[in-house]
Amino acid sequence: MASIELDWADEDANPDLETSGRRAAAHYGLTMEVITEKGPGGWPVYRFTGQRLNIVHLVCDYAPDAGEAEELLATIKDGE
């Protein structure tokens, strides 16, 4: 198992950010837990856990560009 913590910045969240995060987790076969409702960037921080490849797919779809995706992928923690 692997995990990643993301500031969940989804301006199109419907109906709310937590639901948006849980839908994304389910779509990629991951679990999600709330770390904090308001992280350093002002967005909630969620931990996504599951198979590393599924996390990679989530991050690549979530990140606004390849540079940010690369930075986020470097924060995946294995073995948790």
N, CA, C and O atoms as CSV, one atom per row, in Angstrom:
chain,resi,resn,atom,element,x,y,z
A,1,MET,N,N,0.840,-1.182,0.000
A,1,MET,CA,C,0.000,0.000,0.000
A,1,MET,C,C,0.885,1.246,0.000
A,1,MET,O,O,2.007,1.255,0.508
A,2,ALA,N,N,0.330,2.278,-0.587
A,2,ALA,CA,C,1.007,3.561,-0.659
A,2,ALA,C,C,0.003,4.641,-0.269
A,2,ALA,O,O,-1.200,4.387,-0.210
A,3,SER,N,N,0.501,5.838,-0.006
A,3,SER,CA,C,-0.398,6.938,0.329
A,3,SER,C,C,0.200,8.265,-0.101
A,3,SER,O,O,1.404,8.398,-0.317
A,4,ILE,N,N,-0.684,9.233,-0.215
A,4,ILE,CA,C,-0.272,10.599,-0.532
A,4,ILE,C,C,-1.236,11.547,0.168
A,4,ILE,O,O,-2.431,11.268,0.273
A,5,GLU,N,N,-0.714,12.659,0.642
A,5,GLU,CA,C,-1.550,13.702,1.220
A,5,GLU,C,C,-1.617,14.853,0.228
A,5,GLU,O,O,-0.588,15.340,-0.242
A,6,LEU,N,N,-2.829,15.284,-0.085
A,6,LEU,CA,C,-3.040,16.348,-1.062
A,6,LEU,C,C,-3.893,17.459,-0.477
A,6,LEU,O,O,-4.882,17.197,0.208
A,7,ASP,N,N,-3.506,18.711,-0.752
A,7,ASP,CA,C,-4.417,19.833,-0.541
A,7,ASP,C,C,-5.461,19.687,-1.633
A,7,ASP,O,O,-5.152,19.851,-2.813
A,8,TRP,N,N,-6.694,19.381,-1.251
A,8,TRP,CA,C,-7.721,19.078,-2.245
A,8,TRP,C,C,-8.352,20.367,-2.738
A,8,TRP,O,O,-9.336,20.843,-2.173
A,9,ALA,N,N,-7.779,20.931,-3.798
A,9,ALA,CA,C,-8.233,22.197,-4.362
A,9,ALA,C,C,-9.102,21.906,-5.581
A,9,ALA,O,O,-8.596,21.775,-6.696
A,10,ASP,N,N,-10.390,21.809,-5.367
A,10,ASP,CA,C,-11.320,21.489,-6.448
A,10,ASP,C,C,-12.403,22.559,-6.473
A,10,ASP,O,O,-13.401,22.466,-5.758
A,11,GLU,N,N,-12.195,23.563,-7.295
A,11,GLU,CA,C,-13.138,24.677,-7.327
A,11,GLU,C,C,-14.487,24.298,-7.916
A,11,GLU,O,O,-15.459,25.038,-7.762
A,12,ASP,N,N,-14.561,23.153,-8.590
A,12,ASP,CA,C,-15.817,22.692,-9.165
A,12,ASP,C,C,-16.470,21.604,-8.320
A,12,ASP,O,O,-17.353,20.890,-8.796
A,13,ALA,N,N,-16.037,21.476,-7.068
A,13,ALA,CA,C,-16.542,20.415,-6.185
A,13,ALA,C,C,-18.060,20.476,-6.092
A,13,ALA,O,O,-18.653,21.532,-5.874
A,14,ASN,N,N,-18.657,19.319,-6.263
A,14,ASN,CA,C,-20.114,19.247,-6.210
A,14,ASN,C,C,-20.520,18.022,-5.425
A,14,ASN,O,O,-20.175,16.926,-5.866
A,15,PRO,N,N,-21.213,18.095,-4.314
A,15,PRO,CA,C,-21.688,19.329,-3.701
A,15,PRO,C,C,-20.668,19.971,-2.772
A,15,PRO,O,O,-20.831,21.141,-2.425
A,16,ASP,N,N,-19.615,19.254,-2.349
A,16,ASP,CA,C,-18.620,19.847,-1.465
A,16,ASP,C,C,-17.272,19.168,-1.691
A,16,ASP,O,O,-17.179,18.180,-2.420
A,17,LEU,N,N,-16.230,19.709,-1.057
A,17,LEU,CA,C,-14.883,19.188,-1.270
A,17,LEU,C,C,-14.715,17.757,-0.772
A,17,LEU,O,O,-14.080,16.943,-1.442
A,18,GLU,N,N,-15.272,17.441,0.387
A,18,GLU,CA,C,-15.107,16.083,0.913
A,18,GLU,C,C,-15.772,15.061,-0.006
A,18,GLU,O,O,-15.202,14.004,-0.277
A,19,THR,N,N,-16.963,15.370,-0.479
A,19,THR,CA,C,-17.640,14.472,-1.412
A,19,THR,C,C,-16.823,14.326,-2.692
A,19,THR,O,O,-16.695,13.225,-3.226
A,20,SER,N,N,-16.278,15.418,-3.179
A,20,SER,CA,C,-15.436,15.387,-4.372
A,20,SER,C,C,-14.229,14.472,-4.163
A,20,SER,O,O,-13.897,13.658,-5.026
A,21,GLY,N,N,-13.587,14.615,-3.023
A,21,GLY,CA,C,-12.430,13.770,-2.712
A,21,GLY,C,C,-12.797,12.304,-2.597
A,21,GLY,O,O,-12.074,11.441,-3.096
A,22,ARG,N,N,-13.904,12.014,-1.949
A,22,ARG,CA,C,-14.338,10.620,-1.798
A,22,ARG,C,C,-14.730,10.005,-3.148
A,22,ARG,O,O,-14.470,8.826,-3.390
A,23,ARG,N,N,-15.344,10.791,-4.012
A,23,ARG,CA,C,-15.677,10.297,-5.361
A,23,ARG,C,C,-14.408,9.975,-6.144
A,23,ARG,O,O,-14.328,8.948,-6.818
A,24,ALA,N,N,-13.410,10.868,-6.049
A,24,ALA,CA,C,-12.142,10.631,-6.745
A,24,ALA,C,C,-11.473,9.370,-6.189
A,24,ALA,O,O,-10.956,8.554,-6.952
A,25,ALA,N,N,-11.482,9.215,-4.872
A,25,ALA,CA,C,-10.885,8.027,-4.252
A,25,ALA,C,C,-11.574,6.766,-4.764
A,25,ALA,O,O,-10.908,5.807,-5.152
A,26,ALA,N,N,-12.885,6.765,-4.765
A,26,ALA,CA,C,-13.626,5.588,-5.232
A,26,ALA,C,C,-13.341,5.315,-6.699
A,26,ALA,O,O,-13.191,4.159,-7.096
A,27,HIS,N,N,-13.266,6.352,-7.501
A,27,HIS,CA,C,-13.001,6.203,-8.936
A,27,HIS,C,C,-11.667,5.498,-9.192
A,27,HIS,O,O,-11.544,4.715,-10.134
A,28,TYR,N,N,-10.676,5.778,-8.355
A,28,TYR,CA,C,-9.341,5.199,-8.523
A,28,TYR,C,C,-9.083,4.008,-7.607
A,28,TYR,O,O,-7.953,3.524,-7.536
A,29,GLY,N,N,-10.096,3.531,-6.913
A,29,GLY,CA,C,-9.930,2.371,-6.041
A,29,GLY,C,C,-9.086,2.650,-4.818
A,29,GLY,O,O,-8.338,1.788,-4.358
A,30,LEU,N,N,-9.206,3.855,-4.291
A,30,LEU,CA,C,-8.431,4.281,-3.124
A,30,LEU,C,C,-9.363,4.547,-1.955
A,30,LEU,O,O,-10.577,4.656,-2.125
A,31,THR,N,N,-8.787,4.648,-0.773
A,31,THR,CA,C,-9.530,5.137,0.380
A,31,THR,C,C,-9.061,6.564,0.653
A,31,THR,O,O,-7.963,6.956,0.257
A,32,MET,N,N,-9.901,7.328,1.328
A,32,MET,CA,C,-9.564,8.709,1.630
A,32,MET,C,C,-9.901,9.002,3.080
A,32,MET,O,O,-10.936,8.576,3.591
A,33,GLU,N,N,-9.014,9.733,3.730
A,33,GLU,CA,C,-9.327,10.208,5.076
A,33,GLU,C,C,-8.984,11.684,5.166
A,33,GLU,O,O,-8.052,12.164,4.522
A,34,VAL,N,N,-9.748,12.386,5.970
A,34,VAL,CA,C,-9.536,13.814,6.173
A,34,VAL,C,C,-8.403,13.985,7.176
A,34,VAL,O,O,-8.461,13.462,8.289
A,35,ILE,N,N,-7.377,14.719,6.773
A,35,ILE,CA,C,-6.271,15.033,7.681
A,35,ILE,C,C,-6.575,16.336,8.408
A,35,ILE,O,O,-6.438,16.416,9.629
A,36,THR,N,N,-6.983,17.348,7.666
A,36,THR,CA,C,-7.387,18.622,8.259
A,36,THR,C,C,-8.373,19.312,7.320
A,36,THR,O,O,-8.283,19.174,6.100
A,37,GLU,N,N,-9.287,20.035,7.886
A,37,GLU,CA,C,-10.294,20.744,7.089
A,37,GLU,C,C,-9.720,21.974,6.393
A,37,GLU,O,O,-10.256,22.415,5.376
A,38,LYS,N,N,-8.627,22.534,6.932
A,38,LYS,CA,C,-8.028,23.716,6.328
A,38,LYS,C,C,-6.515,23.614,6.453
A,38,LYS,O,O,-5.943,23.857,7.516
A,39,GLY,N,N,-5.878,23.247,5.343
A,39,GLY,CA,C,-4.432,23.090,5.325
A,39,GLY,C,C,-3.718,24.405,5.086
A,39,GLY,O,O,-4.339,25.468,5.083
A,40,PRO,N,N,-2.398,24.329,4.883
A,40,PRO,CA,C,-1.600,25.540,4.695
A,40,PRO,C,C,-2.022,26.379,3.489
A,40,PRO,O,O,-1.848,27.598,3.497
A,41,GLY,N,N,-2.569,25.749,2.460
A,41,GLY,CA,C,-3.008,26.485,1.283
A,41,GLY,C,C,-4.448,26.961,1.378
A,41,GLY,O,O,-4.968,27.575,0.446
A,42,GLY,N,N,-5.100,26.674,2.520
A,42,GLY,CA,C,-6.486,27.072,2.700
A,42,GLY,C,C,-7.482,25.994,2.297
A,42,GLY,O,O,-8.669,26.094,2.606
A,43,TRP,N,N,-7.004,24.966,1.609
A,43,TRP,CA,C,-7.854,23.851,1.186
A,43,TRP,C,C,-7.732,22.714,2.189
A,43,TRP,O,O,-6.745,22.652,2.922
A,44,PRO,N,N,-8.707,21.814,2.241
A,44,PRO,CA,C,-8.575,20.663,3.131
A,44,PRO,C,C,-7.455,19.744,2.641
A,44,PRO,O,O,-7.132,19.707,1.454
A,45,VAL,N,N,-6.878,19.009,3.579
A,45,VAL,CA,C,-5.837,18.030,3.241
A,45,VAL,C,C,-6.425,16.644,3.449
A,45,VAL,O,O,-6.931,16.320,4.524
A,46,TYR,N,N,-6.350,15.830,2.398
A,46,TYR,CA,C,-6.857,14.455,2.436
A,46,TYR,C,C,-5.718,13.491,2.164
A,46,TYR,O,O,-4.827,13.774,1.362
A,47,ARG,N,N,-5.753,12.349,2.839
A,47,ARG,CA,C,-4.795,11.270,2.567
A,47,ARG,C,C,-5.504,10.213,1.733
A,47,ARG,O,O,-6.553,9.699,2.120
A,48,PHE,N,N,-4.922,9.898,0.596
A,48,PHE,CA,C,-5.418,8.847,-0.283
A,48,PHE,C,C,-4.494,7.654,-0.144
A,48,PHE,O,O,-3.272,7.792,-0.215
A,49,THR,N,N,-5.082,6.476,0.055
A,49,THR,CA,C,-4.293,5.265,0.293
A,49,THR,C,C,-4.766,4.156,-0.630
A,49,THR,O,O,-5.962,3.997,-0.877
A,50,GLY,N,N,-3.803,3.389,-1.138
A,50,GLY,CA,C,-4.123,2.255,-2.000
A,50,GLY,C,C,-2.912,1.833,-2.798
A,50,GLY,O,O,-1.774,2.057,-2.387
A,51,GLN,N,N,-3.161,1.222,-3.937
A,51,GLN,CA,C,-2.074,0.793,-4.807
A,51,GLN,C,C,-1.371,2.009,-5.397
A,51,GLN,O,O,-2.017,2.974,-5.806
A,52,ARG,N,N,-0.042,1.955,-5.436
A,52,ARG,CA,C,0.759,3.082,-5.932
A,52,ARG,C,C,0.303,3.518,-7.335
A,52,ARG,O,O,0.165,4.714,-7.591
A,53,LEU,N,N,0.074,2.580,-8.226
A,53,LEU,CA,C,-0.314,2.926,-9.590
A,53,LEU,C,C,-1.635,3.701,-9.611
A,53,LEU,O,O,-1.797,4.625,-10.408
A,54,ASN,N,N,-2.569,3.334,-8.748
A,54,ASN,CA,C,-3.837,4.053,-8.680
A,54,ASN,C,C,-3.624,5.480,-8.193
A,54,ASN,O,O,-4.284,6.406,-8.665
A,55,ILE,N,N,-2.704,5.659,-7.251
A,55,ILE,CA,C,-2.383,7.005,-6.769
A,55,ILE,C,C,-1.750,7.823,-7.894
A,55,ILE,O,O,-2.054,9.005,-8.057
A,56,VAL,N,N,-0.877,7.193,-8.662
A,56,VAL,CA,C,-0.249,7.883,-9.797
A,56,VAL,C,C,-1.328,8.380,-10.765
A,56,VAL,O,O,-1.272,9.519,-11.229
A,57,HIS,N,N,-2.294,7.536,-11.064
A,57,HIS,CA,C,-3.376,7.946,-11.975
A,57,HIS,C,C,-4.175,9.115,-11.392
A,57,HIS,O,O,-4.491,10.068,-12.104
A,58,LEU,N,N,-4.498,9.043,-10.111
A,58,LEU,CA,C,-5.216,10.142,-9.459
A,58,LEU,C,C,-4.425,11.438,-9.581
A,58,LEU,O,O,-4.967,12.464,-9.990
A,59,VAL,N,N,-3.143,11.392,-9.226
A,59,VAL,CA,C,-2.313,12.597,-9.241
A,59,VAL,C,C,-2.200,13.168,-10.653
A,59,VAL,O,O,-2.291,14.381,-10.838
A,60,CYS,N,N,-2.005,12.313,-11.637
A,60,CYS,CA,C,-1.855,12.800,-13.016
A,60,CYS,C,C,-3.131,13.470,-13.517
A,60,CYS,O,O,-3.062,14.400,-14.321
A,61,ASP,N,N,-4.286,13.014,-13.057
A,61,ASP,CA,C,-5.540,13.662,-13.433
A,61,ASP,C,C,-5.813,14.911,-12.592
A,61,ASP,O,O,-6.460,15.849,-13.058
A,62,TYR,N,N,-5.317,14.917,-11.356
A,62,TYR,CA,C,-5.586,16.003,-10.416
A,62,TYR,C,C,-4.698,17.225,-10.667
A,62,TYR,O,O,-5.169,18.361,-10.603
A,63,ALA,N,N,-3.423,16.991,-10.951
A,63,ALA,CA,C,-2.463,18.085,-11.083
A,63,ALA,C,C,-2.752,18.924,-12.328
A,63,ALA,O,O,-3.109,18.383,-13.375
A,64,PRO,N,N,-2.596,20.235,-12.213
A,64,PRO,CA,C,-2.906,21.107,-13.345
A,64,PRO,C,C,-1.898,21.008,-14.498
A,64,PRO,O,O,-2.226,21.350,-15.634
A,65,ASP,N,N,-0.671,20.543,-14.211
A,65,ASP,CA,C,0.317,20.405,-15.278
A,65,ASP,C,C,1.335,19.329,-14.900
A,65,ASP,O,O,1.374,18.871,-13.758
A,66,ALA,N,N,2.151,18.938,-15.864
A,66,ALA,CA,C,3.110,17.852,-15.668
A,66,ALA,C,C,4.136,18.183,-14.593
A,66,ALA,O,O,4.559,17.298,-13.850
A,67,GLY,N,N,4.538,19.439,-14.502
A,67,GLY,CA,C,5.520,19.829,-13.488
A,67,GLY,C,C,4.994,19.623,-12.080
A,67,GLY,O,O,5.691,19.093,-11.215
A,68,GLU,N,N,3.767,20.044,-11.859
A,68,GLU,CA,C,3.183,19.857,-10.532
A,68,GLU,C,C,2.931,18.379,-10.252
A,68,GLU,O,O,3.121,17.917,-9.127
A,69,ALA,N,N,2.506,17.640,-11.270
A,69,ALA,CA,C,2.293,16.197,-11.091
A,69,ALA,C,C,3.587,15.534,-10.645
A,69,ALA,O,O,3.577,14.698,-9.742
A,70,GLU,N,N,4.699,15.899,-11.271
A,70,GLU,CA,C,5.994,15.313,-10.913
A,70,GLU,C,C,6.343,15.611,-9.459
A,70,GLU,O,O,6.819,14.737,-8.736
A,71,GLU,N,N,6.103,16.851,-9.034
A,71,GLU,CA,C,6.377,17.226,-7.644
A,71,GLU,C,C,5.504,16.423,-6.684
A,71,GLU,O,O,5.988,15.935,-5.663
A,72,LEU,N,N,4.241,16.288,-7.006
A,72,LEU,CA,C,3.315,15.532,-6.137
A,72,LEU,C,C,3.667,14.059,-6.102
A,72,LEU,O,O,3.611,13.437,-5.042
A,73,LEU,N,N,4.031,13.486,-7.251
A,73,LEU,CA,C,4.369,12.067,-7.298
A,73,LEU,C,C,5.572,11.759,-6.403
A,73,LEU,O,O,5.681,10.652,-5.876
A,74,ALA,N,N,6.458,12.711,-6.232
A,74,ALA,CA,C,7.632,12.524,-5.371
A,74,ALA,C,C,7.239,12.427,-3.898
A,74,ALA,O,O,8.057,12.021,-3.072
A,75,THR,N,N,5.999,12.793,-3.551
A,75,THR,CA,C,5.585,12.767,-2.142
A,75,THR,C,C,4.820,11.489,-1.782
A,75,THR,O,O,4.380,11.336,-0.643
A,76,ILE,N,N,4.658,10.578,-2.734
A,76,ILE,CA,C,3.972,9.319,-2.426
A,76,ILE,C,C,4.826,8.539,-1.434
A,76,ILE,O,O,6.039,8.412,-1.606
A,77,LYS,N,N,4.183,8.024,-0.404
A,77,LYS,CA,C,4.860,7.221,0.622
A,77,LYS,C,C,4.476,5.769,0.411
A,77,LYS,O,O,3.292,5.439,0.340
A,78,ASP,N,N,5.463,4.908,0.312
A,78,ASP,CA,C,5.211,3.479,0.147
A,78,ASP,C,C,5.210,2.759,1.490
A,78,ASP,O,O,5.870,3.178,2.441
A,79,GLY,N,N,4.457,1.672,1.544
A,79,GLY,CA,C,4.502,0.801,2.705
A,79,GLY,C,C,3.727,1.263,3.907
A,79,GLY,O,O,4.034,0.865,5.031
A,80,GLU,N,N,2.738,2.084,3.703
A,80,GLU,CA,C,1.942,2.540,4.848
A,80,GLU,C,C,0.583,1.910,4.815
A,80,GLU,O,O,-0.238,2.168,5.695
